[in-house]
Amino acid sequence: MGINNSIEDATSALEDSSLQQWLAARQSMADRGLAGSGLASEQDTRLLLDKQRNLAGIYRDAEQQQYNINNTTANSLADIQRQISGLSQS
C-alpha cells in the first residue's frame, strides 16, 4: 500500500466523516427551528474549515512520509556506494 493509496483512503474517510457531521448538524438545526438561519450558515462554515484543516493534515503527513522514504533511500544508496568503493580499493 503506497502513499497515494493512504491519501485516497484517508480522504475518503474524511469525506464520509464530514458528511455525517454535516447531516447531524443540519438535523440539529432543523430540530431547533434554525435551518436556513445565520447560525446554520456559520456552523456550515466551521465544518468546512475543520474539513480543510484535516485534509491539510493528511497531505502534510503524506509529504513527511515521502520525505522519510527519500531520505532513507538516499542514505542506503550512499552506504552501498561506500561499500562498493571499499571493495574496489581492496
C-alpha positions as CSV (number, residue, x, y, z in Angstrom):
1,M,0.0,0.0,0.0
2,G,1.6,3.2,-1.2
3,I,1.4,6.7,0.0
4,N,-1.2,7.6,-2.7
5,N,-3.4,4.8,-1.5
6,S,-3.1,6.1,2.0
7,I,-4.1,9.6,0.9
8,E,-7.1,8.2,-1.0
9,D,-8.2,6.1,2.0
10,A,-7.8,9.0,4.4
11,T,-9.5,11.4,2.1
12,S,-12.4,9.1,1.6
13,A,-12.8,8.5,5.3
14,L,-12.7,12.3,5.9
15,E,-15.4,12.8,3.3
16,D,-17.6,10.3,5.0
17,S,-17.0,11.7,8.4
18,S,-17.6,15.3,7.2
19,L,-20.8,14.3,5.5
20,Q,-22.0,12.6,8.7
21,Q,-21.1,15.7,10.8
22,W,-22.9,18.0,8.3
23,L,-26.0,15.8,8.3
24,A,-26.1,15.7,12.1
25,A,-25.6,19.5,12.3
26,R,-28.4,20.0,9.7
27,Q,-30.8,17.8,11.7
28,S,-29.9,19.5,14.9
29,M,-30.5,22.9,13.4
30,A,-33.8,21.7,11.9
31,D,-34.9,20.3,15.3
32,R,-34.3,23.7,16.9
33,G,-36.1,25.5,14.1
34,L,-32.9,27.2,13.0
35,A,-32.5,25.6,9.5
36,G,-31.6,28.3,7.0
37,S,-30.5,30.8,9.6
38,G,-27.3,32.6,10.0
39,L,-26.3,30.2,12.8
40,A,-26.7,27.2,10.4
41,S,-24.6,29.0,7.8
42,E,-21.9,29.7,10.4
43,Q,-21.9,26.1,11.5
44,D,-21.5,25.0,7.9
45,T,-18.5,27.3,7.6
46,R,-17.0,25.9,10.7
47,L,-17.5,22.3,9.5
48,L,-15.9,23.2,6.1
49,L,-12.9,24.8,7.8
50,D,-12.5,21.8,10.0
51,K,-12.6,19.5,7.0
52,Q,-10.0,21.6,5.2
53,R,-7.7,21.6,8.2
54,N,-8.0,17.8,8.4
55,L,-7.3,17.5,4.7
56,A,-4.2,19.7,5.0
57,G,-3.0,17.3,7.8
58,I,-3.5,14.3,5.5
59,Y,-1.3,15.9,2.8
60,R,1.3,17.1,5.4
61,D,1.6,13.6,6.8
62,A,1.9,12.1,3.3
63,E,4.7,14.7,2.4
64,Q,6.5,13.7,5.6
65,Q,6.3,10.0,4.7
66,Q,7.6,10.7,1.2
67,Y,10.5,12.8,2.7
68,N,11.4,10.0,5.1
69,I,11.3,7.4,2.3
70,N,13.5,9.5,0.1
71,N,15.9,10.2,2.9
72,T,16.2,6.6,3.9
73,T,16.7,5.6,0.2
74,A,19.4,8.2,-0.3
75,N,21.2,7.1,2.9
76,S,21.1,3.4,1.8
77,L,22.4,4.2,-1.6
78,A,25.3,6.3,-0.1
79,D,26.1,3.3,2.2
80,I,26.1,0.9,-0.8
81,Q,28.3,3.3,-2.8
82,R,30.8,3.5,0.1
83,Q,30.9,-0.3,0.4
84,I,31.4,-0.7,-3.4
85,S,34.2,1.9,-3.3
86,G,35.8,0.0,-0.4
87,L,35.7,-3.3,-2.4
88,S,37.3,-1.8,-5.5
89,Q,40.2,-0.4,-3.4
90,S,40.9,-3.8,-1.9
